[in-house]
Amino acid sequence: MVTYGVFTMIISVASGKGGTGKTTVATNLALSIDAEEVELLDCDVEEPNAHLFIHPVFEKTETVFTAVPQIDEEKCTYCGKCGEICQFKAIVVISDSILPFTELCHSCGGCVEVCPEHAITETGRELGVVEEGHSNGLRFVHGKSRIGEAMSPPLIKKVRSHTNPDKFTIIDAPPGTSCPVIAAMKDTDFVLMVTEPTPFGLHDLKLAVGAVDILNIPRGLVINRSDMGDDKVREYAKEVGLPILMEIPFDRKIAEAYSRGDMLVEVIPELKEKFLELYRRIKEITGQEEAK
């Protein structure tokens, strides 16, 4: 969280829907700030793509596991208490058989605690990997889920555990409003929301704002491709007190740079000042300018 007197905070760049330019905003904002002050954590672990623009050199790779039940059937009496406590039906007792469904397990350890015969222990199931590296001084961390893995929040939390409290941390969150997004946004200082002025953009922005407001986190808005569509996103933002901190135009040069995997602030230098202004406005909203 915010450490006043030190120029640090954690912001999450989120969006109600995919394809709004969330990664574009996160990576270009990170690249606009002094590399010694900032770090970028890509928590979109099912489809991480920030590295395609940042081009980091990875120095550390860690395989991440989650605890799942392991049954000793010689001890098991099939009493069914493990199945009764499991809210996710990840372990089921049928007659004289016990069936663990480890893909559904949320690693709460309840089944281990209630087993009267101590027939359940925990073993590890691989979730994916966390990779850490640097790109021209910018610290970068991302997670990559194992193919077919449904449980991404534990891996997201592992990525977030690499946060350096002495830096301005930018989290590239997954799209949507489900559990992975909450894991990426929870306990951050600010949520920077990215949308587009279309009916789909507005619909999903409303869902995202609802989620952020439940978490009681300050928020601001970036409108990408801002000169297309209509003004309904701006009207909604004014209605709910969502400050518009930056608008990015619908520009062919921007689209071409993105398609090549180039950073906008390098191809279009005037955009760097706009991202720096975005940085300053976030600090003003969160009180960081006063902490200088």
Residue, then its C-alpha position, 0 to 999 in steps of 0.5 A: m500500500v502507499t508509503y507516504g514520504v517514499f515515492t511508491m504505490i501499487i496501481s492495477v491497470a484493469s478493464g471490463k473487457g479484453g482488447t481495450g488497450k490495457t497492456t498498451v497503457a501498462t507497458n507505455l506508462a512503465l516505460s515513460i517513468d525512470a526505470e529505477e522508480v518503476e516495476l511492471l508485473d503482468c498478472d494476466v497469467e493465462e495470456p501474458n503478453a507484456h513481455l512481447f513489448i518489453h522484451p525482458v531478459f529473464e534471470k529467474t524462473e520459479t515453478v509454482f505449486t498449490a496444495v491438493p489432497q493425497i489419500d492414504e486409502e489404507k487408513c481411510t474409513y470413507c466416513g465422508k467428513c472430507g466431502e462434507i466440508c469441501q465447498f467446491k466438491a473437490i473430494v467425494v466419497i462414494s460407497d467404499s471409494i474416495l475421489p479427489f478432483t484436484e483441479l477443483c481444489h482451492s487448497c484450503g486444507g479443510c479436508v486434512e483438518v477434519c479427517p479423523e483417521h489422518a488419512i489425508t495429507e497434502t501434495g503439490r499440483e503445478l499451477g505454472v511458472v513465475e519469471e523475473g527479469h529486467s529490460n533496460g533497468l525496468r524490473f519485470v515479473h510475469g506468471k504463465s499458467r500451465i496449459g489447461e489450468a483453471m486456478s489462476p488466482p494462486l499464481i497471480k498472488k505469487v506474482r504479486s508477492h514479488t512486489n518491491p515496496d520501494k518502487f512504483t508498481i504497475i500491475d497488468a491485470p486480467p480482463g473481466t471482473s471475475c476472481p483473477v481480476i479481483a486477485a490482481m486488484k485487491d489491496t492496491d492503491f489505485v485502479l486505472m481502468v481502460t475502456e473504449p467508447t463503444p457499447f461493449g466498452l461501456h457495458d463492461l466498464k460498468l461491471a468493472v467499476g462496480a467491482v472496484d467500488i466494492l473493493n473501495i479502491p480509488r479509480g481513474l479512466v483512460i479512454n483508448r481510441s477516444d475519437m471513435g464511437d460516442d460520448k456515452v462513456r464520458e457521460y457515464a464517467k461524469e455520472v459516477g465520478l470516474p475521472i478521465l485521466m487520459e485519452i488516446p486517439f484512434d490513430r493509424k500510427i498507433a495501430e501500426a506500432y502496436s502490430r509491430g510490437d513497438m512501444l508507442v512512446e518510442v515511435i510517437p515521442e509526444l505520447k511520452e509526455k501524455f503518459l508522464e502527465l497520467y503518472r502525475r495525475i495518479k499521484e495527485i489523486t492518491g496523495q503522492e504529490e504531497a508526499k514528495 
